[in-house]
Amino acid sequence: KQRMLTYKIVSLSYEFSHSTEEQEEQILKALQKAISEFHDSHTKLQDSFLELQNQSGLSPFFFTDLNNKLQKFVMEASTLEKKHHDQEQHIVSLFDQAYSLIPMLDKIVQAFQKTSKSQLQIIQKIELLVLLTMLGIMMIEGHFLFAPMARKMKEKTENLELQTLELAASKSDTEAAHRAAEEATRLKS
């Protein structure tokens, strides 16, 4: 973000120094907003410098130098908020500072990416572990809960089938006895 804001501040500073009075207010507001965002981003970056320094292997001097250059850049950009006679000199100075800041900011981005990538790999490993644990739990549930339940359902189904067969046999015996009784009643009459 700071890299993009560096370009934006330099660009807006150049536009501001070459603007007409009608354009000044609009460009000045955009410049002030970019400087404010840059400052806020720098504050957040400072908070993560120590953690990043420990994880990235970059020298503490690198972070001190970057911090000093970023603060100087913000101060230089802030002086451009009002036009004055040595405006061009300030813009050249701002361009020079931006030119030296960009490679440093690139190193920070690379360090953040490296850190993020290693953290992502850790998260992916944890994710896989959780997935395997869940599958294990489901297998245990299947073995201890669902398998006995399925056996009981199978036994009850078999019992019901036997009872159905017994009822069918009993029904046919009853029907045969009923026919024999009707036959006997008919023969008697």
N, C-alpha and C positions, 0 to 999 in steps of 0.2 A: 504494500500500500504506500509506503514511504517513497518508494522509487517512482511510482506513478505521480504522487503528489509533488515530488521534486521537479519532474518535467512540467507539471501543471503550474507550479509557482514560477518557474523560469519563464515559461511561455506567457503567463498572465503579466509578469513584471515587464517583459518586453512590450506586450500589447499596451500596458498602462503607460509606459514611457512614450509611446508613439500614438497615444489616443487623442481624440478631440475632446473638448469639454463635455459634449453630450455622452460620450462613451465612458468617460472617467468613472462616474459613480457606479455604473454596472460592473465594470472591470475591477474596480476597487473592492466592491462587495465580494466578488468571486475570489479575488486575491486574499482578502481577509479570511474568508471561509476556508480556503485551501491551507493558509498558514495555521489557522486554528486546528484543522483536521490533522495537519502534519505534527503540530505540537502535541495533540492528544495521542496520536499514534506513537510518537516518540516516547511519551510517558509510559504507555503500555509496553513498548519495546524495552525500556529501561528496567521495568519490573521483571521481564523475562531474561534479561542479560545474564544474570548469575546462573540461572538454571541452564540456559543455553551454553554458557561458557563451560560449565561442568560436563555437559553432554557432547559438545561439538569438538572440543580440543583446541578451539581458537584461543589465542593468547589474551590475557587480561588487558594487555596494552592495546590490542586491536579494538576492544570494546571502549576503552577510555578514549582512544583517538577518534573512533567513530562518534562517540557521545559528544566530544568537543566540537567536531566538525558539524554535527547536526545542529547543535546549539548556535554555533556561529552562523550557519546557513539561515536559521530561523530569524536571528537578529538582523542579518543583512537583508533578508526579504522584508522584514517589518519596516526597515528604514525607507523602503520604496513606496510606502503607502502615501507619501507626499512627494510631489515633484519638487526637485531642487536642481541647482545648477550642475552638480556633478552626477547626475542621474545615469549617464552612460557608463561612467566608471563603476558605479554600484552594480549595474547590470552585467558588466564584464566580470566583475568579482563574483557575482552570483553564478554566472555560467561556469567559471573556473571551479568554484566550490561544488557545484552540481556534478561537474566532470570527475572530480575526485571522489565524490560521495557514491556515485552509481556503482563502481566496482565493489566498494565496501558493502553496500546494501545487497549486492548480488551474493556476496559471501554469506551474509546473514540469512538470505533466503535459502541458499543451499544448505546451510546448517540447520535451519528450521525444517526443511524438507527431509533431510537425513534423520533428524530426531523424530519427525512425524512418521516417517516410514518405519522406523524401528518400533515406535509405539503402536502403529497399526499392525505390525507383525505379531506383537505381543497380544493385542486384542484378538487377532484372528486365531491364535493358539488357544486363548481362553474360550473363544466361541466354539472351537472344535471340541475342547474338553467338555464344555457344557452339553453340547450335542451328544457326544458319546455317553455321558452320564445319563442324560434323558433316555437314550435308547436302552441303556442297561436297566434303568428303573422300569421302563415299559416291558422289557423282557421278564424281569422279576415279577411284575404285576401279572403278566400273562401266565407265568408258571404257577404262581401261588394263588391267584384269584380266579382267573378266567378258565384255566384248565380244570380245576375241581368243579367249577360251575358247569362247564360243558359236559363233564362226566355225569354229573347229577341229572342234567337235562336229558342226556342220552339214555340213562337208566329209566327215568320217568317216561320217556317216549317209548322205550321198549315195553315197560309195564302197561302203558296205555294200549299199545298194539296187541299185547297178550290179552288184555281185558276185552279189546274189540273182537278178537278172534273167539274168545270164550262166549261173549255175548252173541256173536253170529252163530256159533255152534248151539248155544242155548236156544236161540230164536228158531233155528231150524228144527231142533228137538221139540220145541213147543209147537211149532207149526205141524210137525209130523204127528204129534200126540193129538193136536186139535183135529186134524184130518181123520185120524183113526177114530176119534170120538164121534165125529160127524158121520163117518161111515158106519160105525156101530149103531148110532142113533137111527140112521136111515134103514139099516137092516132090521132093526127091531120094529120099526113101524111098518 
